[in-house]
């Protein structure tokens, strides 16, 4: 699988346009995907793309490949990733979304899903698709346009997100600042919160930053997990006296929330808040102890909040295809990651930044207090956030930290290896995790303790050990 070695990740395809990800490669991948899904009984495939300038050419080549393999192509056009998942779910068809998520403009990629928005990883189809595509490398890319059938889903998607996220509607009027980072969040916000998809606009005062989709990202990268990319949103929330700020990544499947003070709300706190709402909803309908999925790097507050709400926490490895598989396996009502991905059973177990945002807006508008007070019960520990390092040998560094933990050099603790190495204090009040990234050449560190001082000290010590290697 050498031809795809540079672009095939753990659960998607991603690489530098032209240098790594080319139209010819996408044509071969389209044939491979068409053959793979055809063998499973599919007769069509849904395609969408974000605002990246390379999207039309790459998705065209892929669509031609899918058609060469004998499948029809349904084209959603420019959309957010969760809209592609929605189309896959509604029509029970496999799908391909052309996006590189939060990566810079020079990148693009493909997020593939099975019928019903089922997640696909290397072990559940991605490797098989790449292997099938290998046989078609070098075949000439046809000159004609694909015979794709347009598929309109914006109105149905917007109605569904409103119904699932705010089933009782919104309460008091809120002032909301949205920073789309020139990604798909601007279009999405207009459709769901405004009236661009044919619905009545919600009773909100909306203030927009960088809403126009532009794959060159002229203002800042569409990566809201990097604090520098939240500076404009934080300033605008304070300037306008807003109740809340919402920031989306490039393909708008992730949402980061800023409170009325301009302070970012940790994704773990949002997981706790939305999990509590979803647990309460299904328990009222008679479902006992509903499962909620969270990954190994969310705050200790997350499983605590899930249990307090009457739910059952289930831990999973990081990654959207893995979370989706765990959602289905356990019949989970909700799932959340530290990276601001939020998954919903009633949304085909797929992740949706806008649906999570709708839950937060509904919760905030349904009471009189500020957002900072609303999320405070779910923000009980001091987390470092993700600390990334480039190291020569990730496995050697991880092994060194594991050996030190076994020797008790960080204090009494147990070790878990569900996702990288997690060292968890014997008192259950602190932990750190170190793991290799699935999407970038980085070693990722997360630390959490009861106090900011302790988290900072432990984080600095661990970073020193990692970077001296």
Protein Blocks (a to p, Z undefined) as FASTA:
>chain_A
ZZmmmmmcfkbccddehjlmcfklmmmmmmmmmmmmmmnopabdcddddfbfklmmmmmm
mmmmmmmnopacddebjadfklmmmmmmmnopadddddehjacfkbccdddddehhiacd
fknommmmmmmmmmmgoiacdfbdcfbdcddfklmmmmmmmmmmmmnopaddddddddek
lpaklmmmmmmmmmmnopacdddddddehkbgcfkopmbccbfkbmklmmmmmmmmmmno
pabdcdddfkopaccdddfkopacdfklmmmmmmmmmmmmmmmnopahiacdddfkbcfk
lmmmmmmnopacddddedjklmmmmmmmnopabdcdfkopacdfkloopacfklmmmmmm
mmmmmpmbdfklmmmmmmmbccebjaddddfblmlmmmmmmmmmmnopnopcdddfkboj
adddfklpaccdddddfkbccdddddddfbfklmmmmmmmmmmmmmmZZ
